[in-house]
Amino acid sequence: MSSLPTKNDILEWIEQNPTLTAKRDIAKAFGIKGAARIDLKRVLKELEADGHLEKRNRSYQDPERLPPVSVLQITGPDDDGDLYAKPMEWHGTGQEPIVLLIPRASDPAMGAGDRILARLTLVKNDTHHYEARLIRRIGTNPRRVVGVFRQTAEGGRIQPIDKGSDKEWQVASGATHGAKDGELVEAEQAGPKARMGLPRARIVERLGDPSAPKAVSLIAIHQHGIPDSFPDDVIAAADAAKPVGPEGRKDLRDLPLITIDPSDARDHDDACFAHADEDPKNEGGHVVWVAIADVAAYVTPGSALDREARKRGNSTYFPDRVVPMLPDRLSGDLCSLHEGVPRACIAVEMVLDADGNKLRHRFYRALMQSPASLHYEEVQAAIDGTANERTQPLLEPVLKPLYAAYAALVTARARRQPLELDLPERRIELAEDGTVTSVSFKERLDAHRLIEEFMVLANVAAAETLIEKKSPLLFRVHEEPSPEKLDALRETARASGYNLAKGQVLKTAHLNRLLQEAAGSDEAELINISTLRSMTQAYYGPINLGHFGLALPRYAHFTSPIRRYADLIVHRALISAHGWGKDGLRPEDADGLEDTGTHISDTERRSMVAERDTTDRYLASYLSERVGSEFTGRVSGIARFGIFVKLDETGADGLVPMRSIGNEYFHFDAETMTLMGADSGQIIGLGQRATVRLAEAAPITGGIALELLELEGAKLAQGRRSPAGRTPRKRGVKAKRKADKIKRKVKRSRS
């Protein structure tokens, strides 16, 4: 704006943008720079003097309105049980506004007198002026704990389920929420942190019998704060959704797009088809179609479904259940590409040459109808010569052309050299009642790799299209490893007899060479795990920094919008970029992509930790009946407090506490990740073969304790026992460690 805004302009801006009311925000909004900022300051002072504005913490606000984030005091429930609150600060001249608190299922119990920080929304209602959502209680950021309640005469205590947490929580008699002895409960800190004695808590939810097999995933859900129930308005919106028709869409219902998923798949969000390219200029080429469920047609920007999907960020998968990003009406029905029913999709047609190079591609908003929903094993069996009645009719016209196109992509992959880690995934089989029947490693079939390659190709196409159209989007970013992590990997490789060259621009091909050299050796698993640990965590962001692990300069997630919010953002960006409808990416959503990327990266990590903790608990439950048995494994981690051993049979990680290793003091060397005996000089390092005895397996925490019996096929070297009450000798170890470091430095400088 070329001239100074009027007072009405400023008041209107502040009313419409209650979070951008600092002088610099107002100046930026009206394009005020340099000396004109002095005139703006004068106008703001006049508005303040006239009572139209009030300056608080360098921000200007309408004194007759509450700020969007306010401190409130609960005044108590009314006759209907609704909680009302009043602002702790009210500077207006009119009636003090009434605030209705809208609680979430995960909110703690609140009563009259509680002070809270809340986010407010102005409403037009006869009974209240604002609606509030809890951010946190004032004065505390209460810790949450999930544990087993033990009743006492004074109330009770909570034994936390977290591994490594041995401190109980005390619960007063009036804060038990009716919990019974032995129940699994969720509680929060009550009152200030105690300097002495047990911390105090109040129970906010009862979760049932902790020993029930199906409580395992429930524990993880509550422990990590994963929303597992949908609000009524979200369910109502999903239930009201109707199937999308063919209007404005390309009709692909005659194209045999099949879905290939795990046999226990809960949803089908991608389908594919391929055929030989008939263009004589592309001899030996292929045309590949990938169709993805059009979730954006049902989950529109700013809707209740959209807000809940963004809040969850992604679906979370456990062996016995899934916590979906979308309600079942969508995730399991309207947005799932079921066999034999028309479904809305966004499809991409990609043309490949004989060597797997993508020549061109094109996106469509379409309607498809899958002729078959197949699973990996039956598809692979058909290609291997044992087709069943479902796959036999599809073998020649559909399956073989898919594998032909996949073979071309394998050639292209070999040139690209993405990171080729060999880390088998565990599969936990459960009985009807939730007990673990077996733990095995998932078999990797070409059918799995085929779908992965097609999805990667479609994701690249989405990123390229949106970059070409200059559209905002969320990229899947995987940055290269840090120098410190690479140095640690080099040290591990050197100790194992391998070499990772230094002083060159790191490429995945260099890491693949290391992995190939170690393949088939005793150190293969160690090198794979160490390489994985050297990687950075992938994340979502609006700035393209490439995907190091896939060796791709442009990459975005497009293929799983049922279970990832990032993919939904990419779908909306494609809709806007192609002008396909009004349900595309809004300008305000595009402006908030950085915050959205950060949020959904956090929810993704939350789900990963919850899934890992659940796996640990199931493994501990499976092993709990075999306490005292001996197992073989490899040293997978070393810390000051002990060593971790990964068991061959199940892949479970157990801890050998430092105090139980041998009968001498062991010194921890963080640089080489080793332990060294003070008297014997025995070295314990990563990757060494170990025989252990299972000492304890705790299903509730997932903790597994082991006793070390043998290392590399031999008993531990015996050091001198220290007299009772005397600390084991450390001086000799420290001197030897210092000497070894000097030797290493001299050796490196001469080489």
ROMIDREN-73156 format. One record per residue (C-alpha): residue in three letters; x, y, z. Coordinates in steps of 0.001 Angstrom, whole numbers, padded with zeros to 6 digits, always signed. Layout:
<recs>
ALAXYZ ...
</recs>
This chain:
<recs>
MET+000000+000000+000000 SER+001507+003314-001117 SER-000076+005553+001552 LEU-000667+005220+005269 PRO-003744+003084+006040 THR-006763+004659+007685 LYS-007651+003894+011271 ASN-010553+001759+010072 ASP-008173-000205+007827 ILE-005934-000934+010809 LEU-008828-001929+013079 GLU-010220-004225+010388 TRP-006812-005878+009902 ILE-006430-006501+013653 GLU-009935-007975+013847 GLN-009275-010361+010951 ASN-005723-011268+012010 PRO-005702-011526+015816 THR-002359-013358+015845 LEU-000528-010740+013716 THR-000969-007562+015743 ALA+002572-006438+016536 LYS+003616-003147+014929 ARG+005993-004950+012569 ASP+003150-007281+011460 ILE+000881-004323+010737 ALA+003661-002495+008888 LYS+004382-005556+006769 ALA+000701-006050+005965 PHE+000344-002495+004606 GLY+003791-002275+002991 ILE+004994+000474+005343 LYS+008763+000962+005360 GLY+011389+003464+006477 ALA+010267+006791+007887 ALA+006596+005919+007318 ARG+006828+003546+010292 ILE+007003+006671+012539 ASP+003625+007818+011172 LEU+002208+004313+011737 LYS+003376+004439+015351 ARG+001585+007780+015765 VAL-001706+006384+014371 LEU-001500+003346+016682 LYS-000918+005639+019648 GLU-004006+007647+018710 LEU-006129+004499+018448 GLU-004828+003442+021841 ALA-005622+006857+023349 ASP-009152+006724+021904 GLY-009738+003314+023532 HIS-009995+001411+020247 LEU-006828-000546+020897 GLU-004850-001707+023891 LYS-001130-002425+023754 ARG-000129-005675+025431 ASN+003327-007198+025136 ARG+004147-005059+022064 SER+000927-006136+020293 TYR-002195-004066+019624 GLN-005548-005698+020315 ASP-009225-004823+020336 PRO-009940-004352+024068 GLU-013470-005691+023573 ARG-012167-009061+022315 LEU-010145-011808+023917 PRO-006866-012803+022259 PRO-006933-016110+020338 VAL-004828-017770+023051 SER-005938-016819+026566 VAL-005637-017825+030182 LEU-008976-018966+031603 GLN-010326-020125+034935 ILE-012857-022949+035011 THR-016009-021770+036752 GLY-017572-025219+036933 PRO-020095-027335+035032 ASP-023700-026270+034511 ASP-026750-028502+034993 ASP-026036-030242+031674 GLY-022450-030981+032639 ASP-020909-028450+030216 LEU-017740-026746+031461 TYR-017627-022948+031361 ALA-014716-020617+032018 LYS-013953-016936+032452 PRO-010934-014975+031237 MET-008301-014212+033865 GLU-007776-010830+032205 TRP-010623-008719+030810 HIS-009965-005124+029819 GLY-013136-004405+027917 THR-015861-002019+028970 GLY-018721-004395+028176 GLN-019900-007606+029793 GLU-017198-010135+030590 PRO-017431-012822+027885 ILE-018580-016360+028667 VAL-016391-019183+027374 LEU-017547-022759+026746 LEU-014781-025352+027021 ILE-014934-027998+024279 PRO-013072-030979+025765 ARG-011245-033638+023774 ALA-011280-037294+024745 SER-007609-037033+025677 ASP-008056-033974+027907 PRO-007557-034436+031659 ALA-010453-034136+034063 MET-010982-030489+035042 GLY-012985-028800+037719 ALA-013911-025409+039116 GLY-010875-023266+039920 ASP-008490-024887+037422 ARG-006543-022359+035357 ILE-005796-023276+031764 LEU-004175-021928+028624 ALA-006697-022311+025808 ARG-007193-021505+022137 LEU-010372-019479+021583 THR-012816-019224+018716 LEU-015351-016396+018594 VAL-018884-017740+018114 LYS-022365-016298+017810 ASN-024381-018099+020446 ASP-027050-017149+022952 THR-025335-018902+025872 HIS-021633-018101+025299 HIS-019318-015857+023309 TYR-016273-018098+022786 GLU-015450-021766+022495 ALA-012141-022935+023930 ARG-009825-025878+023328 LEU-007373-026832+026054 ILE-003675-026323+025330 ARG-002401-027073+028838 ARG-002996-026321+032492 ILE-001351-023185+033775 GLY+001522-023530+036205 THR+002350-027030+035045 ASN+002936-028949+031877 PRO+001734-032161+033506 ARG+003615-035319+032737 ARG+001497-038276+031707 VAL+002099-041805+032844 VAL+000572-045137+031831 GLY+000938-047875+034397 VAL-000615-050505+036610 PHE-002660-049224+039550 ARG-002052-050804+042948 GLN-004619-049967+045609 THR-003485-048897+049079 ALA-005214-047610+052209 GLU-004285-044020+051258 GLY-005456-044343+047663 GLY-002956-046171+045551 ARG+000231-046224+043526 ILE+000999-046497+039826 GLN+003782-048710+038534 PRO+004836-047155+035177 ILE+005054-049379+032126 ASP+007945-047430+030603 LYS+011178-049339+030262 GLY+013815-047836+032535 SER+011270-046134+034805 ASP+011321-047664+038272 LYS+009791-044734+040215 GLU+006193-045247+041305 TRP+003546-042515+041416 GLN+001333-041877+044430 VAL-002424-041431+043936 ALA-004612-039822+046597 SER-007871-041538+047559 GLY-009918-038842+045808 ALA-007944-039073+042567 THR-008296-042764+041678 HIS-011139-042241+039159 GLY-012651-045490+040469 ALA-009691-047593+039333 LYS-009424-051140+040656 ASP-006319-052903+041879 GLY-004284-054295+038977 GLU-005945-052193+036273 LEU-004000-050437+033576 VAL-004542-046678+033943 GLU-003470-043387+032456 ALA-002649-040618+034917 GLU-001152-037170+034967 GLN+001026-035324+037424 ALA-000979-033714+040229 GLY+000396-030618+041895 PRO+003968-029324+041724 LYS+006919-031647+041293 ALA+007800-033142+044645 ARG+011325-032524+045926 MET+011172-035552+048161 GLY+009080-038688+048126 LEU+007022-040122+045318 PRO+005548-037879+042622 ARG+001793-037417+042885 ALA-000677-038253+040142 ARG-004375-038374+039458 ILE-005915-040990+037225 VAL-007651-039633+034147 GLU-008577-042895+032371 ARG-008937-046601+033147 LEU-007619-048863+030391 GLY-008530-052330+031675 ASP-006586-055547+032272 PRO-002860-055021+031477 SER-002242-058754+031074 ALA-004770-059120+028272 PRO-002819-059788+025051 LYS-004651-057115+023115 ALA-003764-054506+025743 VAL-000250-054377+024244 SER-001087-051973+021418 LEU-003565-050116+023637 ILE-000697-049341+026010 ALA+001337-047832+023164 ILE-001622-045809+021885 HIS-002187-044137+025248 GLN+001461-043896+026210 HIS+002321-041937+023052 GLY-000863-039880+022873 ILE-002086-041268+019545 PRO-005734-040191+018964 ASP-007720-043419+018663 SER-011314-042210+018598 PHE-012923-039837+016120 PRO-015031-036847+017195 ASP-018754-037103+016442 ASP-018655-034444+013711 VAL-015864-036305+011897 ILE-017786-039583+011973 ALA-020943-037783+010841 ALA-019088-036211+007895 ALA-017634-039574+006858 ASP-020996-041317+007157 ALA-022629-038652+005014 ALA-020128-039089+002169 LYS-021444-040469-001122 PRO-019532-042293-003888 VAL-018060-039978-006503 GLY-019465-040255-010030 PRO-017751-040009-013440 GLU-018542-036323-014036 GLY-015419-034373-014928 ARG-013227-037476-014751 LYS-011423-039658-017258 ASP-013169-043022-017429 LEU-010623-045769-016731 ARG-013119-048431-015717 ASP-012123-050643-018666 LEU-008430-050494-017732 PRO-007467-053621-015687 LEU-005873-051757-012774 ILE-005256-054371-010079 THR-004313-053892-006436 ILE-001490-055971-004922 ASP-001235-055805-001124 PRO-000439-057953+001927 SER-002977-060721+002507 ASP-004179-058928+005669 ALA-004332-055446+004119 ARG-006876-053159+005727 ASP-007126-050784+002777 HIS-006214-050627-000916 ASP-005056-047177-001970 ASP-002969-048008-005059 ALA-003551-049980-008253 CYS-001378-050565-011307 PHE-001382-051818-014887 ALA+001287-052021-017612 HIS+001496-052894-021278 ALA+004065-052775-024055 ASP+004376-049408-025762 GLU+002995-049642-029288 ASP+004933-046576-030461 PRO+007525-047806-033022 LYS+009866-045028-031863 ASN+010018-046643-028404 GLU+010879-050229-029263 GLY+010881-052443-026176 GLY+009308-049675-024115 HIS+006475-049887-021608 VAL+003454-047862-020529 VAL+002831-048019-016787 TRP-000353-046822-015105 VAL-000547-046134-011376 ALA-003914-045132-009896 ILE-004235-043791-006350 ALA-007424-043332-004320 ASP-008781-039794-004675 VAL-009058-039033-000972 ALA-009142-035289-001708 ALA-012626-035711-003207 TYR-013940-036687+000237 VAL-011587-034850+002628 THR-011899-031218+001610 PRO-009641-028424+002931 GLY-010733-026941+006237 SER-013419-029556+006893 ALA-013773-031528+010120 LEU-012340-034571+008323 ASP-009378-032512+007158 ARG-008625-031075+010594 GLU-008696-034520+012177 ALA-006550-036052+009409 ARG-003927-033327+009818 LYS-003984-033743+013586 ARG-003276-037479+013253 GLY-000797-036997+010427 ASN-000805-040656+009454 SER-002246-044044+010285 THR-000477-046154+012909 TYR-000205-049897+012373 PHE+000035-052528+015106 PRO+000008-056334+014789 ASP-003574-056515+016089 ARG-005113-053212+015022 VAL-004717-050039+013054 VAL-005345-046498+014252 PRO-006436-044945+010941 MET-005971-041391+009779 LEU-009489-041455+008344 PRO-012700-043088+009605 ASP-013477-046590+008348 ARG-016262-045349+006066 LEU-013527-043686+003991 SER-010347-045675+004655 GLY-012001-049073+004375 ASP-014761-048269+001904 LEU-015164-045192-000307 CYS-011433-044459-000614 SER-010367-048077-000882 LEU-009940-049431-004426 HIS-011995-052555-003861 GLU-012486-055174-006514 GLY-015471-054741-008802 VAL-016715-051323-007661 PRO-016144-047902-009265 ARG-013784-045706-007291 ALA-012493-042153-007684 CYS-008753-041948-008293 ILE-005908-039776-009488 ALA-003976-041738-012099 VAL-000631-041203-013780 GLU+000335-042679-017145 MET+004113-043112-017483 VAL+006025-044109-020612 LEU+009332-045948-020139 ASP+011993-046904-022634 ALA+013495-050386-022782 ASP+016095-049445-020141 GLY+013538-048207-017623 ASN+014054-044482-018193 LYS+010859-042457-017827 LEU+010310-040553-021073 ARG+007139-038688-020155 HIS+004084-038878-017936 ARG+000622-037397-017544 PHE-001832-037153-014642 TYR-005623-037612-014781 ARG-008480-037248-012328 ALA-010349-040416-013108 LEU-012799-043166-012229 MET-011538-046769-012145 GLN-012892-050215-011359 SER-010383-052861-010313 PRO-010938-056364-011703 ALA-009024-057982-008832 SER-007589-057353-005379 LEU-004605-059698-005111 HIS-001947-060309-002478 TYR+001815-060531-002967 GLU+002195-064251-002444 GLU-000413-065318-005007 VAL+000942-062892-007594 GLN+004474-064215-007138 ALA+003227-067812-007230 ALA+001471-067129-010537 ILE+004642-065728-012095 ASP+006610-068698-010717 GLY+004240-071163-012407 THR+001545-071985-009858 ALA-001326-069646-010666 ASN-004625-070074-008832 GLU-008145-069537-010128 ARG-007913-065803-009362 THR-004562-065137-010999 GLN-004725-067535-013972 PRO-007016-065320-016122 LEU-004793-062297-015353 LEU-001421-063975-015917 GLU-000882-063156-019608 PRO-002808-059885-020050 VAL-001912-058229-016721 LEU+000736-059889-014533 LYS+003421-060690-017107 PRO+003361-057165-018609 LEU+003710-055767-015063 TYR+006809-057891-014461 ALA+008235-056935-017870 ALA+007969-053252-016981 TYR+009435-054015-013548 ALA+012457-055694-015181 ALA+013147-052466-017068 LEU+012880-050486-013823 VAL+015359-052859-012155 THR+017870-051915-014861 ALA+017275-048225-014190 ARG+017563-048809-010436 ALA+020964-050474-010873 ARG+022201-047337-012644 ARG+020706-045037-010016 GLN+022130-047001-007081 PRO+019701-046266-004234 LEU+020815-047498-000827 GLU+020482-051306-000708 LEU+020134-052211+002967 ASP+019461-055836+003873 LEU+017484-055708+007108 PRO+014708-058317+007277 GLU+011406-057136+008738 ARG+009841-059119+011568 ARG+006344-060503+011315 ILE+004397-061203+014511 GLU+001581-063724+014142 LEU-001267-063473+016650 ALA-003983-065918+017666 GLU-007642-064907+017949 ASP-007173-063876+021589 GLY-004130-061750+020768 THR-001435-064109+022063 VAL+001725-064403+019968 THR+001866-067694+018077 SER+005087-067103+016142 VAL+007722-064529+015262 SER+009321-064772+011838 PHE+011047-062636+009249 LYS+009017-061443+006292 GLU+009996-062886+002939 ARG+010899-060303+000310 LEU+009401-061223-003057 ASP+009757-059640-006485 ALA+006046-058812-006136 HIS+006924-056518-003198 ARG+009758-054896-005133 LEU+007572-054418-008207 ILE+004997-052392-006314 GLU+007730-050400-004545 GLU+009372-049466-007862 PHE+006056-048417-009420 MET+005213-046290-006393 VAL+008637-044620-006411 LEU+008194-043852-010102 ALA+004748-042309-009483 ASN+006083-040262-006567 VAL+008868-038873-008765 ALA+006333-038002-011471 ALA+004195-036090-008949 ALA+007175-034078-007721 GLU+008331-033282-011254 THR+004876-032155-012384 LEU+004379-029835-009422 ILE+007872-028361-009751 GLU+007226-027739-013466 LYS+003914-026052-012664 LYS+005573-024025-009882 SER+003075-025350-007353 PRO+003729-025453-003604 LEU+004009-028989-002240 LEU+005517-031079+000525 PHE+008636-032952-000529 ARG+009864-036123+001119 VAL+013338-035019+002157 HIS+016201-037309+003128 GLU+019448-035449+003653 GLU+022848-037090+003479 PRO+024515-038346+006688 SER+026401-035938+008935 PRO+030233-036072+008949 GLU+030162-037295+012562 LYS+027902-040256+011747 LEU+029972-041111+008702 ASP+033123-041129+010828 ALA+031436-043548+013237 LEU+030462-045805+010300 ARG+034027-045700+008964 GLU+035332-046704+012383 THR+032924-049657+012548 ALA+033811-050696+009001 ARG+037560-050442+009736 ALA+037192-052524+012902 SER+035389-055175+010821 GLY+038099-055263+008148 TYR+036347-053083+005551 ASN+036969-049617+004186 LEU+034743-046618+003482 ALA+036865-044066+001674 LYS+037116-040531+003012 GLY+037613-037247+001211 GLN+035028-037749-001547 VAL+031476-036575-002149 LEU+029443-039343-000563 LYS+027085-041257-002833 THR+024835-044189-002093 ALA+027019-046209-004484 HIS+029910-045922-001991 LEU+027741-047280+000807 ASN+026390-050048-001430 ARG+029958-051119-002187 LEU+030611-051460+001534 LEU+027381-053435+002015 GLN+028227-055730-000895 GLU+031714-056419+000461 ALA+030231-057431+003826 ALA+027370-059485+002303 GLY+027423-063105+003426 SER+030028-062487+006130 ASP+029627-062610+009903 GLU+029779-058806+009914 ALA+027006-058303+007331 GLU+024256-057535+009840 LEU+026518-055210+011831 ILE+027477-053245+008699 ASN+023828-052986+007627 ILE+022691-051807+011068 SER+025589-049347+011348 THR+024822-047948+007890 LEU+021173-047516+008834 ARG+022167-045724+012053 SER+024361-043337+010086 MET+021361-042131+008071 THR+019451-038967+008922 GLN+015724-039104+009644 ALA+013603-038407+006557 TYR+011031-035637+006924 TYR+008446-033560+005063 GLY+009149-029994+004007 PRO+008263-027436+001294 ILE+011910-027018+000186 ASN+013368-029630-002150 LEU+016629-031025-000775 GLY+016389-034361-002565 HIS+016206-037914-001255 PHE+019680-039268-000485 GLY+018638-042848+000296 LEU+016728-043256-002973 ALA+019367-041298-004936 LEU+016653-039044-006341 PRO+016868-035251-006795 ARG+013075-034772-006663 TYR+010711-036844-004549 ALA+007266-036393-002983 HIS+004825-038825-001406 PHE+001760-039253-003617 THR+000774-042918-003360 SER-000808-043362+000102 PRO-003301-040556+000865 ILE-005482-042897+002936 ARG-002744-043227+005542 ARG-000464-040184+005078 TYR-001518-036544+005202 ALA+001549-035542+003157 ASP+000159-037485+000182 LEU-003185-035725+000533 ILE-001364-032378+000301 VAL+000333-033523-002915 HIS-003035-034649-004339 ARG-004525-031244-003593 ALA-001546-029543-005213 LEU-002082-031643-008358 ILE-005791-030738-008359 SER-004998-027021-008140 ALA-002169-027202-010679 HIS-004417-028932-013245 GLY-007573-026935-012468 TRP-009554-030078-011677 GLY-011852-028582-009061 LYS-012298-026408-005988 ASP-010988-029054-003561 GLY-007330-028345-004289 LEU-004650-026663-002197 ARG-005833-023350-000747 PRO-003468-020341-000528 GLU-003636-020397+003278 ASP-002735-024097+003296 ALA+000181-023448+000952 ASP+001438-020700+003273 GLY+001384-023128+006197 LEU+003212-026003+004504 GLU+006330-025627+006647 ASP+004310-025981+009860 THR+002302-028856+008375 GLY+005506-030619+007328 THR+006989-030277+010803 HIS+003799-031508+012444 ILE+003326-034602+010288 SER+007028-035460+010526 ASP+006533-035467+014302 THR+003399-037640+014111 GLU+005249-040064+011828 ARG+008063-040416+014378 ARG+005466-040835+017140 SER+003881-043724+015247 MET+007253-045330+014568 VAL+008150-045291+018261 ALA+004714-046619+019251 GLU+004933-049434+016702 ARG+008448-050325+017859 ASP+007424-050335+021524 THR+004474-052590+020702 THR+006739-055017+018854 ASP+009089-055069+021864 ARG+006189-055894+024191 TYR+004892-058664+021959 LEU+008377-060155+021708 ALA+008790-060006+025487 SER+005405-061699+025876 TYR+006420-064394+023407 LEU+009697-065036+025238 SER+008301-064783+028781 GLU+007570-068524+028885 ARG+011162-069354+027948 VAL+013003-067685+030821 GLY+016142-069705+031545 SER+016576-070837+027917 GLU+019772-070191+025993 PHE+019886-068240+022725 THR+022461-067170+020191 GLY+022769-063687+018814 ARG+025084-060791+018059 VAL+026168-057762+020063 SER+024041-054994+018524 GLY+024718-052106+020888 ILE+027138-051019+023605 ALA+026496-048436+026311 ARG+027903-047453+029680 PHE+025262-049531+031440 GLY+025658-052734+029440 ILE+025491-054400+026053 PHE+022558-055195+023786 VAL+022333-058551+022054 LYS+020013-059141+019082 LEU+018697-062702+019203 ASP+018949-064728+015994 GLU+015619-066498+016414 THR+013300-063520+016862 GLY+015373-060408+016229 ALA+014527-059231+019756 ASP+017063-056972+021497 GLY+017911-057818+025104 LEU+020124-056039+027619 VAL+023061-057609+029442 PRO+023555-055256+032426 MET+027119-054107+033014 ARG+027113-055455+036561 SER+026554-058996+035273 ILE+029360-059058+032697 GLY+032255-061152+034018 ASN+033868-060441+037369 GLU+035976-057404+036518 TYR+035516-053751+035677 PHE+034793-053034+032004 HIS+035683-049642+030589 PHE+033388-048105+027960 ASP+035079-046457+024958 ALA+032535-044272+023159 GLU+034876-043633+020221 THR+035277-047290+019257 MET+031991-048465+020833 THR+033762-051192+022816 LEU+034133-052454+026377 MET+037541-053518+027678 GLY+038191-055632+030765 ALA+040379-053921+033373 ASP+042347-057076+034254 SER+041944-059423+031294 GLY+041994-056787+028557 GLN+039134-058605+026833 ILE+037399-056506+024182 ILE+033642-056658+023668 GLY+032637-055038+020378 LEU+029717-054650+018008 GLY+028867-057640+015855 GLN+030491-060285+018035 ARG+028682-063613+018309 ALA+027174-064210+021737 THR+025445-066981+023630 VAL+023078-065708+026296 ARG+020559-066975+028812 LEU+017157-065293+029080 ALA+016963-063911+032617 GLU+013751-061882+032394 ALA+011078-060903+029863 ALA+008527-058303+030992 PRO+005553-058045+028595 ILE+004191-054848+030164 THR+007395-052841+029604 GLY+008855-054848+026716 GLY+012120-055204+028615 ILE+014310-058290+028055 ALA+017231-059016+030404 LEU+019976-061465+029401 GLU+023004-063146+030967 LEU+026133-063340+028821 LEU+027485-066907+028703 GLU+029892-066947+025769 LEU+031469-064501+023373 GLU+032761-065692+020002 GLY+032278-069268+021166 ALA+034389-068908+024321 LYS+033717-068231+027979 LEU+034468-064732+029197 ALA+038052-064155+030324 GLN+038324-064150+034107 GLY+039669-061024+035746 ARG+040703-060730+039366 ARG+037795-060404+041722 SER+037833-057214+043785 PRO+037547-057564+047560 ALA+034061-056897+048882 GLY+033228-053219+049039 ARG+036224-052134+046934 THR+035787-050473+043559 PRO+037329-052452+040679 ARG+040589-051064+039332 LYS+040231-048449+036562 ARG+043655-046824+036476 GLY+045291-049420+034243 VAL+042443-049278+031779 LYS+042609-045494+031460 ALA+046350-045590+030894 LYS+046031-048308+028262 ARG+043199-046444+026521 LYS+045291-043275+026353 ALA+048256-045175+024973 ASP+046094-046882+022349 LYS+044744-043530+021194 ILE+048247-042143+020794 LYS+049268-045230+018811 ARG+046276-044850+016503 LYS+047019-041184+015860 VAL+050690-041880+015114 LYS+049791-044752+012811 ARG+047258-042664+010888 SER+049629-039729+010511 ARG+052334-042000+009041 SER+050034-043849+006661 
</recs>
